[in-house]
Amino acid sequence: MRRLELPMRLILAAFYFAVAFFGIYLFYRDDPFCVRPGRHGFARMTAQLTSALAAWDLVASVAASAIASAATKKSFRSAWSSALPAALIAGFGFFYLPFWIYRGYGVFRFQHTWADASCFFTEGYSLFFLFFLAPLLTLTSFLRELLIVRWQRRRFGPD
């Protein structure tokens, strides 16, 4: 990874967080499971979920960059060599999240703790996450990685 690449990834992760927060907030704002009395604030729970998603996306981005630089020769390196692994790693985490957070029999990980975001996966809302939000987040990860590759080529020239 180049010296200026990590700051670019962090800037795009902040932008990713803002866009994901806005999208999740708009869809789930009328979710009766998230706005019931006794729950943490809805904006706070949305920020917690979005922070976890953005952090996973950043980890996938850095890991894919490291994999691409180590696994491919410079002559074979293309935009796909880091964008596709980043999208696959991020997408795996996004699609697996509803299954990981649900422990079974109506019990969720982190339920009734400071990191509780179970209302986003209650009842049919997990289907929205799986079939709409996870693919959209994965596509966003892929496009972000293509943007980083394009920025690198403009700034540093082809490898």
C-alpha positions, 0 to 999 in steps of 0.5 A: 500500500502506498503512503497516500493510499491509507488517508484516501481510504479513510476519507472514503470510509468517512464518506461511506459512513455518511451515505450508509447512515443516511440510507439506513436511517431513512429506511428504518425510521418507521421500524416499530422495533427500533423506536419503542420506549426503553430502547437506545436512541434510534440515531445512536443505534443507526450510527453504531450499525453504520460504524460497524459496516464502515469499519468492516468495509475499511478492513476489507479494502485494506486486506484486498489491497494487500492481497492484490499487491502480494498475489499479482505481478505488476504486469498483470495488475488491473483495477479488478485485482483489488476491487473484486477481492474487496467487494467479495470480502466486504460482501461476505461480511455484509451478507453474513451479518444477519446470521451472525447477529441472530443467535436463535430463539429470538435472542440477538448478540449484543441485545440489551447492551450498549452495542445493541442493533438487533432491531435492524434484523427483527422480523422481516427487516433482516430480509431487507438487509439481505436482499437490498442493503447488503448488495447495495453496500457491496456494490458501493465497496466495489465502486469505491475500490475502483475509484481508489485504483483510478486515483492511484493511476492518475497520481502515480501512473500505471504500475 
